[in-house]
Every structure is written in C-alpha cells, then in structure tokens.
Amino acid sequence: MAEQWSIQQISKLAGTTSRTLRHYDDIGLLPPSSTGHNGYRYYDQAALVRLQRILLLRELGLRLPQIAEVIERESEEVPALEAHLAWLRQEQDRLERQIASVESTISAMRGGERLMAENMFDGFDHTKYKDEVEQRWGKKAYADSDRWWRSMTAEEKAAWQQRVSDLGRDWIAAAESGIAPESDEAQALAERHVEWLTGIPGTPAAVPGGDVKAYVLGLGEMYVADPRFGANYATSQGGTQGAEFVRDTLRIYAEANL
C-alpha cells in the first residue's frame, strides 16, 4: 500500500493547520487521498505535491480561487514546479545580494570605514512600482516619496521596514484571533496604520488638505482586490480573510475619525 500521512502529520510538516487543510478539502482545492472509517483524512504523495504547489502559489500572493485555476490549467506538475523553482532561484539571488550588501554595511560601520553607497542597495528595488504610483497619484507623488526614501540613512530604512513588518504581523494576529473590526484593539491597529500612511511623503494621506479618508478607504479595497498587497495580510486560512479584516477595520476607523 502506498505511504499516506494523516492530516495532523501533514499540517505539522507543512507548517499549516488541520483547519486550513480541512478548508482546502471543503472548497475542492486539496481533497484527501482517502478517509478512514473514523473520518480521519489521509494524504498520499500526489496530494503532498499538490499541497506544495498550493503553498508556493500562496507565497506569490494568489488567492485560493486563483490557485485553483492555475493548478487546473497547469496540470503537468513537473514543468509547473520547474517554473516556480526558477522564480525561487531568482528570489534567492536577490535575497543573497541583499544579505551581502547589509553585511558589507555592518562590516564597514564596525571598522570605521567609508560606506560604499553604490554597494549598499544591491538587491533592493524600491522603484518597481514607479509606473503604477505615477499613474495612480501623479509623478510628483512618486518623486516626493523617492526623494524621502533616498534621504534616509541605512538605519532609518531598517527601522521603517521593521515598522511595516510589525504592523503587518499585528494585523494578521488580530485577524486570526477573531476580534471584531470595531473592537478597541482592532481600531488601535487602524490608528497605527493611518499614522504610518500619513508619514510617507508623496501619498495623498501626507499632502496638506489631501482627502485622507478617501485614500484610506481606497487602500482598504485595494488590499482585498490586489493579491500583491493582500498577501501582506494573509492568514493561515488563506484567501482574502486577513485583507478583508484590515479593510473593514480601516473603514470603521475612517468613518469615525477622518
């Protein structure tokens, strides 16, 4: 008999939850290979390969319906995995260059050496959304934010990135905890989020007289509609649950305070 793994074993190996795997089964994305007389779900090697593809596509920010479409369309597993492997290797190269540039900065600072500006940001591409930002909010918006970013020290950039990371982590934890968007805890997160947005030069939220409320409401909708941004708030359940929680919380805050 082919080897099979229980739902508890797979959830532990994959770093997910049994609840998530049951949800994948309920929506037809990852049915178990077999079900025991006690109702327990079991998964064979083919199911494990399918789960690996699901998790890889989630890393790209795709929503579950999109993942289902991709897997259905690209039914040949080996070519699909080879294409994803090529993307992972590109990301690996980019991250390795980032690590090397940060290590070089630390070494230079500890040794009291002159920082080589041309080497400090290898692997960092903050301009990749340039065209989109200019289209949405104008060239001045991008120019102002770009000037602000370039004016920051390496320590300031690291602190800002940590702030973004902490905020995203706290949003996900709140969404997974089941608290209501109108709760005090959730609304405190919304206040932090708006403070963060208004601190970024060039955005409509930072322009004197700008329509902060409309900007915040629009971003909330974009978090749900655009998987690139929604991925920042993806919970263990997948889909847009986390992004929807952020959107709803921001909407309540904006209506009451902006």
C-alpha positions as CSV (number, residue, x, y, z in Angstrom):
1,M,0.0,0.0,0.0
2,A,1.3,3.4,-0.9
3,E,2.5,5.5,2.0
4,Q,0.0,8.0,3.4
5,W,0.1,10.7,6.1
6,S,-2.5,11.8,8.4
7,I,-3.9,15.4,8.4
8,Q,-2.1,16.0,11.7
9,Q,1.2,14.9,10.3
10,I,0.8,16.9,7.1
11,S,-0.2,20.1,9.0
12,K,2.9,19.8,11.2
13,L,5.3,19.1,8.2
14,A,3.8,21.9,6.1
15,G,3.7,24.5,8.9
16,T,-0.1,24.9,8.5
17,T,-3.1,23.8,10.5
18,S,-5.5,20.9,10.2
19,R,-8.3,23.6,10.0
20,T,-6.7,25.0,6.9
21,L,-6.3,21.6,5.3
22,R,-10.0,20.8,6.0
23,H,-10.9,24.2,4.4
24,Y,-8.9,23.2,1.3
25,D,-10.9,20.0,1.2
26,D,-14.2,21.8,1.6
27,I,-13.6,24.0,-1.4
28,G,-12.2,21.2,-3.5
29,L,-8.7,22.5,-3.7
30,L,-7.0,19.6,-1.8
31,P,-9.2,16.6,-1.2
32,P,-7.6,13.9,0.9
33,S,-6.4,10.7,-0.8
34,S,-8.6,8.6,1.5
35,T,-10.7,8.9,4.6
36,G,-10.6,6.4,7.4
37,H,-13.6,4.7,9.0
38,N,-13.1,7.1,11.8
39,G,-13.4,10.1,9.5
40,Y,-9.7,11.0,9.6
41,R,-8.2,12.4,6.4
42,Y,-5.1,10.8,4.8
43,Y,-2.8,12.2,2.1
44,D,-0.6,10.3,-0.4
45,Q,2.5,11.6,-2.3
46,A,0.4,13.1,-5.1
47,A,-1.6,15.1,-2.5
48,L,1.7,16.3,-1.0
49,V,2.9,17.5,-4.3
50,R,-0.4,19.4,-4.8
51,L,-0.1,21.0,-1.4
52,Q,3.4,22.1,-2.1
53,R,2.2,23.8,-5.2
54,I,-0.6,25.5,-3.3
55,L,1.7,26.8,-0.6
56,L,4.2,28.1,-3.3
57,L,1.4,29.9,-5.1
58,R,0.2,31.4,-1.8
59,E,3.7,32.8,-1.4
60,L,3.2,34.7,-4.6
61,G,0.1,36.3,-3.1
62,L,-2.5,34.4,-5.2
63,R,-5.9,33.9,-3.7
64,L,-7.4,30.4,-3.4
65,P,-9.7,30.7,-6.4
66,Q,-6.7,31.9,-8.5
67,I,-4.6,29.0,-7.2
68,A,-7.3,26.5,-8.2
69,E,-7.3,28.0,-11.7
70,V,-3.5,27.8,-12.0
71,I,-3.3,24.2,-10.8
72,E,-6.2,23.2,-13.1
73,R,-4.6,25.0,-16.1
74,E,-1.1,23.7,-15.4
75,S,-1.9,20.1,-14.8
76,E,1.6,18.9,-15.6
77,E,3.2,19.1,-12.2
78,V,6.9,18.8,-13.0
79,P,7.0,21.7,-15.6
80,A,4.9,23.8,-13.2
81,L,7.3,23.1,-10.3
82,E,10.3,23.8,-12.6
83,A,8.9,27.2,-13.5
84,H,8.3,28.0,-9.8
85,L,11.8,26.8,-9.0
86,A,13.3,29.2,-11.5
87,W,11.4,32.1,-9.8
88,L,12.5,30.9,-6.3
89,R,16.1,30.9,-7.5
90,Q,15.7,34.5,-8.8
91,E,14.4,35.5,-5.4
92,Q,17.2,33.6,-3.7
93,D,19.8,35.5,-5.7
94,R,18.1,38.8,-4.9
95,L,18.0,37.9,-1.1
96,E,21.6,36.8,-1.2
97,R,22.6,40.2,-2.7
98,Q,20.6,42.0,-0.1
99,I,22.3,40.0,2.7
100,A,25.7,40.7,1.2
101,S,25.0,44.4,1.0
102,V,23.8,44.6,4.6
103,E,26.8,42.6,5.8
104,S,29.1,44.9,4.0
105,T,27.4,47.9,5.6
106,I,27.8,46.4,9.1
107,S,31.4,45.5,8.5
108,A,32.2,49.0,7.2
109,M,30.5,50.6,10.2
110,R,32.2,48.4,12.7
111,G,35.6,49.1,11.2
112,G,35.0,52.8,10.8
113,E,35.4,52.5,7.1
114,R,33.8,54.7,4.4
115,L,30.4,53.3,3.2
116,M,30.3,52.5,-0.5
117,A,26.9,53.9,-1.5
118,E,26.9,52.1,-4.8
119,N,27.1,48.7,-3.0
120,M,24.6,49.3,-0.2
121,F,21.4,48.7,-2.0
122,D,22.1,45.8,-4.3
123,G,19.0,43.6,-4.4
124,F,16.7,46.4,-3.1
125,D,14.3,47.5,-5.8
126,H,12.1,50.2,-4.4
127,T,11.3,51.6,-7.8
128,K,9.4,48.6,-9.1
129,Y,6.0,50.3,-8.6
130,K,7.1,53.6,-10.1
131,D,4.8,53.5,-13.1
132,E,1.9,52.4,-11.0
133,V,2.4,55.1,-8.4
134,E,2.7,57.8,-11.1
135,Q,-0.4,56.5,-12.8
136,R,-2.5,56.5,-9.6
137,W,-1.2,59.6,-7.9
138,G,0.9,61.5,-10.3
139,K,4.7,61.9,-10.9
140,K,5.1,64.3,-8.0
141,A,3.8,61.7,-5.6
142,Y,6.5,59.2,-6.7
143,A,9.2,61.9,-6.9
144,D,8.5,63.0,-3.3
145,S,8.4,59.5,-1.9
146,D,11.5,58.5,-3.8
147,R,13.4,61.6,-2.5
148,W,12.3,60.8,1.0
149,W,13.4,57.2,0.7
150,R,16.8,58.1,-0.7
151,S,17.4,60.7,2.0
152,M,17.1,58.1,4.8
153,T,20.1,56.5,6.4
154,A,20.5,52.7,6.3
155,E,19.4,52.6,10.0
156,E,16.3,54.7,9.2
157,K,15.4,52.4,6.3
158,A,15.8,49.4,8.5
159,A,13.7,50.9,11.3
160,W,11.0,51.9,8.8
161,Q,11.0,48.4,7.3
162,Q,10.7,46.9,10.8
163,R,7.8,49.1,11.5
164,V,6.0,47.9,8.4
165,S,6.8,44.3,9.3
166,D,5.5,44.7,12.9
167,L,2.3,46.3,11.6
168,G,1.6,43.5,9.1
169,R,2.3,40.9,11.8
170,D,-0.1,42.5,14.3
171,W,-2.8,42.8,11.6
172,I,-2.5,39.0,10.9
173,A,-2.5,38.1,14.5
174,A,-5.6,40.3,15.1
175,A,-7.5,38.8,12.1
176,E,-6.7,35.2,13.3
177,S,-7.7,36.0,16.8
178,G,-11.3,36.5,15.7
179,I,-11.7,40.0,17.2
180,A,-14.3,42.3,15.6
181,P,-13.2,45.1,13.3
182,E,-15.0,47.6,15.6
183,S,-13.2,46.4,18.8
184,D,-10.8,48.7,20.6
185,E,-7.8,46.5,19.8
186,A,-8.6,46.5,16.1
187,Q,-9.3,50.2,16.0
188,A,-5.9,50.9,17.7
189,L,-4.3,49.0,14.8
190,A,-6.2,51.1,12.3
191,E,-4.9,54.2,14.1
192,R,-1.3,52.9,13.8
193,H,-1.9,52.1,10.1
194,V,-3.2,55.6,9.3
195,E,-0.3,57.2,11.2
196,W,2.1,55.1,9.2
197,L,0.4,56.1,5.9
198,T,0.4,59.8,6.7
199,G,4.1,59.6,7.4
200,I,5.0,58.7,3.8
201,P,5.7,61.8,1.7
202,G,4.0,61.9,-1.7
203,T,0.9,59.9,-0.8
204,P,-2.5,61.6,-0.7
205,A,-2.5,60.9,3.1
206,A,0.6,63.1,3.6
207,V,-0.4,66.0,1.4
208,P,-1.8,69.0,3.3
209,G,-5.5,69.2,2.5
210,G,-5.5,65.8,0.9
211,D,-8.5,63.5,1.2
212,V,-7.1,61.1,3.8
213,K,-10.4,59.4,4.3
214,A,-10.9,58.6,0.6
215,Y,-7.3,57.4,0.4
216,V,-7.6,55.1,3.4
217,L,-10.9,53.7,2.1
218,G,-9.5,53.1,-1.3
219,L,-6.4,51.4,0.0
220,G,-8.6,49.1,2.1
221,E,-10.4,48.0,-1.0
222,M,-7.1,47.5,-2.9
223,Y,-5.8,45.2,-0.2
224,V,-8.6,42.9,-0.9
225,A,-8.7,43.3,-4.7
226,D,-4.9,43.2,-5.4
227,P,-3.2,39.9,-4.3
228,R,0.2,41.7,-4.2
229,F,-1.0,43.8,-1.3
230,G,-3.4,41.3,0.2
231,A,-0.5,38.9,0.6
232,N,0.8,41.2,3.4
233,Y,-2.2,40.3,5.5
234,A,-2.7,36.6,4.5
235,T,-3.8,34.5,7.5
236,S,-3.3,30.7,7.9
237,Q,-6.7,30.3,6.3
238,G,-5.5,31.7,3.0
239,G,-7.8,33.7,0.7
240,T,-8.6,37.3,1.5
241,Q,-9.8,36.9,5.1
242,G,-7.0,38.9,6.5
243,A,-7.2,41.7,3.9
244,E,-10.9,41.9,4.4
245,F,-10.4,42.3,8.2
246,V,-8.0,45.1,7.5
247,R,-10.4,46.8,5.0
248,D,-13.4,46.6,7.4
249,T,-11.4,47.9,10.3
250,L,-10.0,50.8,8.4
251,R,-13.4,51.6,7.0
252,I,-14.9,51.9,10.5
253,Y,-11.9,54.0,11.7
254,A,-12.1,56.3,8.7
255,E,-15.8,56.8,9.0
256,A,-15.5,57.7,12.7
257,N,-12.2,59.7,12.7
258,L,-11.3,61.1,9.2
